[in-house]
Amino acid sequence: MCGIVGYVGARDAADVLMDGLSRLEYRGYDSAGIAVFENGQVRVAKSKGRLADLEEKMKQEGKPAGHSGIGHTRWATHGEPSDRNSHPHAGGSVTIVHNGIIENYKKLKEFLLSKGKTFLSDTDTEVVAQLLGYYYELTPGNPVDAIIRTMKELEGSYALGVMFADFPDMVYALRKESPLIVGIGEGESFIASDVTAILQYTRNYYLLEPGEIAVLTKAEAKVYDIHYQKIEKELKTADWDVSAAEKGGYPHFMIKEIHEQPVSIKTTITPRITDGMPDLSECGITTESLNSFKAIHVVACGTAMHAGIVGKYVIEKLAKVPVNVDIASEFRYRDPLVGEGDLVIIISQSGETADSLAALRLAKSLGAKTLAIVNAKGSSIAREADMLIYTHAGPEIAVASTKAYMVQIAVMYLFAFELALAKGKIDEAECRRLTSLLEETPAQIEKILAHHEMTQKIADSLITADSLLYIGRGLDYALSMEGSLKLKEISYIHSESYAAGELKHGTISLITENMPVIAVATQTALFDKTISNIKEVKARGAKVILISRDDYTPDQDVADFQFCLPQFEDLLMPMLAVVPLQLIAYYTAVHKGTDVDKPRNLAKSVTVE
Ligand code: AGP
């Protein structure tokens, strides 16, 4: 939620900041703004709306010219999206951008009002700017002292980029909870919420830890702790290059990321397979540890939680171990029955989701072992978990998650195979067979991507729908939850996923003439039963879109459209069947003309509760 950038160097700061923000816009797009030192003075340009609106404004009013500055793209929390509430915010001679939420801002605001300060916005951020300004007035000429005093007062989460008018060629940064990296280039330094914002200039960076303060000049970046002691940081190198964060000829990031799925699976599973067998030892998972867990819980949000549900079905089927799947925001407040001897798996693309991070901390405090399945390197969840499996999907920019889901379920399969073997529920030959089938999934997905025209026809038939249902049984039901979320978040068409056998207990009354029902039927053992449920909705007027295997030719009265998947192992069908569901959602949104990569009201990284 919210993206921040900062720059000190020889380039045109406004260009670097705008370029960085364009790569962070997925984090929020309610408003955007930059502040640049222009001839020793801070000049701000900001605007409600997208980055494009700010660009337009700067075309008319002139772009701040200088070589150092800070920038922000906003997902509104305190105060409506407006020019007034857009960042940067100022307090005296201090100008800041902020990602996060200041929980005690009301108390701090009262204090500042009592000191005669006045406020121009409704934001919690302006309170931080004013507090910094207040402390700086007490110790003029000593920015770090003002920062340390301010940090001691702030409660909540923050990553801040700060400029002091008295220090024109410097940018300061600090963080607690919200992510921030410090980029190190040749004669230039950067800050950013995410390394993708600076890849065009450098791949070298420091991860700023909570409680650390960075002081940037064009020559270097120094990092201090809250006692103003210098910290020697390990310089990291991003393994993504700039093309990974660009559209590469595709019209949207989402479709690019759908097409990247075969490669993402390979890069994620290959290092975790040794001699044809799953091998998660590098992540601290051994036969011994797998046998010691009393219970398994999976906790996550949104798409990542849906990946957990597929994992539950697979683990329970193969390893015969019960798995609880929880929504992180529920888990953290319902006194979960979790304790010593339990394994809690946290799944997260960003590794920064506030509820998932809080769930991880809760699980640890209750004595459970935690395993994080995370895509973003060095993120908070990755760093705090006891054990870690990185998914190697590369940067996922589209707000609607696709390739991250795919690799999350790929990891859940590997985990399930290894657990089932450790528990003696499958033998080595079966484990090897399943692992080699998992290795075949990228080739199967390539086939689907090469012949996906039918998904466009299906999408055409959906654009006038107000509401639709996804149905399936078993793994198909688990999967259809993700299909339904994809469609609603980007096309704004209401949809729900339902266990096919549950429809007649109430929901079937929603079916009217031509209401679309997307039925997923890939599981051999449940196939006839799902087809019976499909016939029940068809008989009541539904327009049925069937996702099944190419060895099934439906009777005429079953489906209006059919998307055929290659024949493959039932257990692994979710990895194939999700692809047409992603494509249907994508093309429906494209045909409706919505903003596919940046759907309304959403942000990629949800760092607030
Ligand atoms: C769905 O497309 C979303 N991007 C969303 O549901 C997401 O999966 C959820 O917010 C969790 O994010 P995380 O994986 O970064 O923790």
Residues whose N, C-alpha, C, O or C-beta is under 5 A from the ligand:
A	BS01	AGP	C301 G302 T303 A304 I347 S348 Q349 S350 G351 T353 V399 A400 S401 K604 V606
